[in-house]
Amino acid sequence: MTETTAYSSRDASRSKPNRAGRGALVAWAFIAPALAFYTVFVLIPIGISVYYSLLRWDGIGKAQFKGLSNYLVVLTDSDILQVLGNAFQLVAYFTIIPVAIGLGVASAIRNHLSGRFGTTARTVLFIP
């Protein structure tokens, strides 16, 4: 009878799922839908865009593989380089500078203003 009990407890421990393995399975169950959507709507279109960028194709006729020559044309054309420079300036003007100013103002309000005026200033600045 002792052997049967020992055998039963050993089988019971084998049949219980490992807690770490179960946690990983639950994690993948939560991650899988987001990963599927990300793959379908982000990664696949990026891959197709990279593939299309290697072709000479008008969208209707037969595509010709050109390789990296399209990129060479883009990176050596002075007009396109000017446009890219302007785009990076816009990124700096409309993202980096406002974020830096906002962080500076938020830090100043938090460190130097207290009481009712500080609370009002925080509310007015952070609502929009």
N, C-alpha and C positions, 0 to 999 in steps of 0.2 A: 504494500500500500504506500510505502514511503517513496518507492521508485516512481509510481504512477503520479504522485503529487509533484515530485520534482520534475517529471517529464511535462506535466500539465503547465506548471509555472514557466518552464522554459519555452513552451509553445506560445503561451500568452504573451511573454515578453517579445517574442518574434513578431506576433501579429499586430502589436501596437505600432502605429506609425511613429517614426522618429520626430520629435518636436521640431528640430531644426529643419528637417526635410519638409515637414508640413508648413512651417512658416515660409519657406522658400516657395512652395507651391502656391500658397495664398498670395504672396508678393507677386509672383508671375501672373496670377489670375487678375490682379489689379492692374498690372503694367501692360498686359497683352493688348487690351483694346486701344489704349493710347498709342502703343507702339505700332499697331496696325494702321491707325489713322495717320500717324506721323509718316509711316512708310508710304502709304498710298498718296497722301496729299502734299508731302514735302520731298522725301528722298527720291521717289520715282520721277516726279517732274524735274528735279535738279539733274538727275541722270540723263533724262531725255534732252534737256537743254544743253548739257555738255556734249552729248552726241550730235545734236543739230549744229552746234557751234563748230564742229569739225567738218561740216559739209558745205558745199556750194549748192544751194537749193532755193528755188523761188517759191516753194510751197505747193506747186502744182506739177511741174515737170519732174524729170528723173534727177535724183540727187547724185552729186559727184563728191567723192571723198577728197578733201583738201588737206586734212591734217591740221597742224599748228600754223599754217600760213595765214589763216584768218586772224589769229592772235598777233602774228608778226605785223600784219597790215595795221591793226588797231594800235599797237604800241609804237609804231613809227610815224603815224600820221599826226602832224602838229596840231591840226584842228581838233581832233579827237582828244589829244592830250590836254588841250586848253579846256575842253568841255569837262573832262575828268577832274581837272584842277578846280574848276568852278564848282563842281558837285561836292568835292571835299571841303571847299570853303563854306558852302551852305550847311554841310553837316556840322562843321565847327561852330558856325554862327547860331544855328537853331537847335543844337543839342548840347554841346560841351559847355559853351558860355552860359546859357540859361541855367543849366544844372549847377554849375559852379557858383553862380550868383545866388541861386535858391538855397544851396547848402550854407553859404556864408550868411545870408539873412536869417535862416533858421538857427544857425549857431549863435548869432548875435542876440536874437530874441530869447533863446533858451538861457544864455549865460548872463545877460545884462538886464533883461526886463522881467520883473516879477509883479505879482499882485494882479489887480483887475486889468490894468493896461496891457500887461504881457499876455494875459488870457485872451483879451479882445484882439490883440495883434495876431496871435497865433490862429485864432478862429477866422479872421478876415483873410489871412494869407493862405491858409490851407484848405478852405472850402472850395475855391475854384479848382 
